[in-house]
Amino acid sequence: MPLPTASTDPFGTPGGRDIPRVLSIAGSDPSGGAGIQADLKSIAAHGGYGMAAITALTAQNTRGVVAVHVPPAAFLAQQLDAVSDDITIDAVKIGMLGDEAVIRTVRQWLEKVRPAVVVLDPVMVATSGDRLLKESAEAALRDLLPLAHLITPNLPELAMLVGEEPAGDWEAALEQGRRLADATGATVLVKGGHLSGEGCPDALVNTAGLLARDVVEVPGARVNTGNSHGTGCSLSSAMATVQARLGDWEASLRTVKPWLAGALEESGQLEVGQGSGPVHHFHHVRPHLREGGFAARLWAEARQDLADIYALDFILGLVSGELAEKDFAYYLAQDAQYLNGYSRVLARASALAPSEAEQLFWAGSARQCLEVESELHRSWLSTRPGQTGLGPVTKSYVDHLTAVSASGSYAVLAAAVLPCFWLYAEVGRTLHAQFLAAGEPDGHAYAAWIRTYADEGFAEATRQAIAIVDEAGRKASDHEQAAMVTAFKQSCRLEMEFFDAPRIHS
């Protein structure tokens, strides 16, 4: 999901920063899914520069919290002062605080520094159910809340802060949010994740007139996943980062909510832990494909069609030499027609190519079609009768390539023409190996064709075509990559059907 910047987003404010400097004041999670580790990932995922002052050390993993160690509050004060004495802080996210001394230290620092954006996630109980805030510190935490601009409790925490039982429905949750907003003067983000049902709404609640209306609801669908470790940490730190850039809580929530939904949806890719796993903070960032990576993806798509080609009666008869001559004549006549259209498509690829080397490659391939391969067809067909009309499969294949060439995308066009190199080269190499294993039997009617497609020059051209398409695919956007795969798969299927066309014709 693209994340907007202050310079391009319509909700941006003149004072927003493209790279907000965001400080997380929170506990540490050695398993990396929650706490400052989640915060730093979330801040980076939204284009911020993350910093961290550690309030507590935990021994925990995806299955629960084993132990908590709270360092002296004086050392936390040193961390906070060291950062703010040197760096301008655009936003602060506050998470796990641990005990009363830590809360008092954070309050004193906030009153001194007065950051422009303060998001407080009142971490009291972990997703696993483990208590992360001593009961003796709850009163101190309530006194800290008015210094926050946004408070992001989950429903059990919201209930604890207003001294009630957890809300059983959305309206009750919103009412508790209003009471907390009244008591603190802050905006409260009421989250529907702990409720049942298919929907998973969130709402910004403020009763002091700081929003366009008292309650701003943002609907959403529930993501069915067991991986929710650190969700609250990730949401709050993302809100702090985006708010520092946009300056609008509603716009920030509408930016962050779909990102978090995607992080939950893609969380299974991480395969971390045996309990409630972490969310995928960087799901929106495409991994860099190594050289050959996109070509490998295409080859995986071609395997079934290649297997189907090898099972065709036409191929089996071709390698044995027992293929009926009329079927081969039909195949060559159709291939001659195809090559005429194919050469034009290759010329179009040459015209679209981004480099001189690629222009020359496609132009040379078009010439090869017309001069060398077509000559083989003409010499064979000149002494044998064959159908000259355009067959239905040939027409479908040429129409497909012509349509792709008209789309204007060089990468998609290169992917569409690749099977005529790659599958032919692979089939030719395999058939030639079988031909040699049989001792190049005398009188084999189709020996010349088999030798032509096992030619090293054609194999080298195929390697070049694969490299060109692989590079184009690695540079392409997700949308263009998908279009390349689609065009390639369609050509692979048409290659198989082209080999099978003589059987259907007869």
C-alpha positions, 0 to 999 in steps of 0.5 A: 500500500503506498504511503503518502508524504506531506508534499503529495497528500491532500491532507498534508499540512504546511508544518508536516515533515516528510520524515517525522522524527518519532520517539517511542517510550516503551518496553522491549520485546526480545521476540520482536513482535511488540514494544519498541521493536514493533514501534520502530518497524511501524515508524519505519514502515510509514517513513519516519525516523524511529528512536526509543527510550526503554522503560522496561525489559521483558522476557516474552515471546509469542506465547506470553510474558515470562518476566519483566524487569523495570530499570531505575526511573532515573536511567529512563530520565537520562535516556529521554534527556539525551534524546531531546537535548540533541534531536527535535522530536516531532512525535512521541508514542508512549507504550508500556510504562511498568510502575509509578516511578516510570510514569512520573518520570515520563510525565515530568519530561512531557511537561518540560519538552511538550512534543507536538504529537503525543500518542499514548497506548495505555499498555496494561494487559498483553494480548496473551492476558499477562498484566504489564502495569502494576495495579498501584500505578493505575492512578498515576497513569490516569493522571498522565492521560491529559498530556496525550493528544491521542489515547489508544486503549483496547476495549479491556484497557478502556474499561479499566480506565473508566472503571467499568466492565468491558463493553459488550457492543460497539455503542457501549464502547463508543460511550466509554470512549466519550467518558474517557475523552471527557475526563482527559480532554484528549482524543480517544481511538476506540478500537473494535478488535475485541468485539465479535462479528465480521466488522471491525470498526475504529472510531476517533472520539473527542468531546472538546470540539477538536474533530469535525464531529464528536465521533468519527467512525472508520469501518473495516472488515475483521481479519481472521488470523491468530497473529495479533501480537503487538497490534496495539503497539504497531497501530499507535506508533503508526498513528504518531508517525502519520499524524506528525506528517499530516496533522489530521487525526481522521486522515491519519487513521484512514491511512493507518487502518488499511495498512494494519489490515494488510499487516494482519492479512499477510502476517502468516508469511512471517512464520514467527513463533508458536503462539500469537505471531506478529503482524507483517509491518512491511507487507506493502514493501515489495521484496527485491528480486534477485537476478533470475528471480522473475524468470524463475516465477515465469518458468514455474507457470510454464511447467504444466504447459510444457508437460502437456506438450511432451504428452501430445501425439504430435510430439511423440510422433515427431521424435519417433519419425512416425508422425503423419506427413500431412500433420507435419505439413499442416503444422509447418504451413501454420507456423509459416503464417504465424512467423509472419505475424510474430516477426511484426510483433518482434519488430514492435518490441524492438521499437519499444525497447529501452536500450540499443542492445535490446532493440538490436536483439529483437530486430535480429530475432525478427529477421531470423524469423523471416530469413532462416526459419521461414526458409526451412518451412518454404523448402519443406512445403515446396515439394508437399501440399499443405493448407495455406489458410490461417487456422483458428489456433494460429489466428488466436496466437497472432491476435494475442501477441498483436493485442499485447503489442498494441498495449504499449508495455514493453515488459508485457510484450517481451513476456508474451513473446518469450514462450516462443523462444523458451518453450521451443528451445526446451522442446527442441533440446529434449527432442534432439537429445532423444533423437541422438540417443536413438542414433540419429536413425536414417530416413528420419523425416523430420531430422532437419527440423529437430536439428534446427531447434536444437541449434546453439544459436537459437539456444543463445537467443533464448538465453538473451530473451530470458535475461531481458524479460527477467530484468524487465520483470524485476523493474516492473510494478506489481500491476505490470508484473501481474500483466506480464505473468498473464501474457506469458501464461496465455502464450504458453497455453497457445504454444501447447495448442499450436502443437496440438492443432494438426490433430484437431485439424485432421 
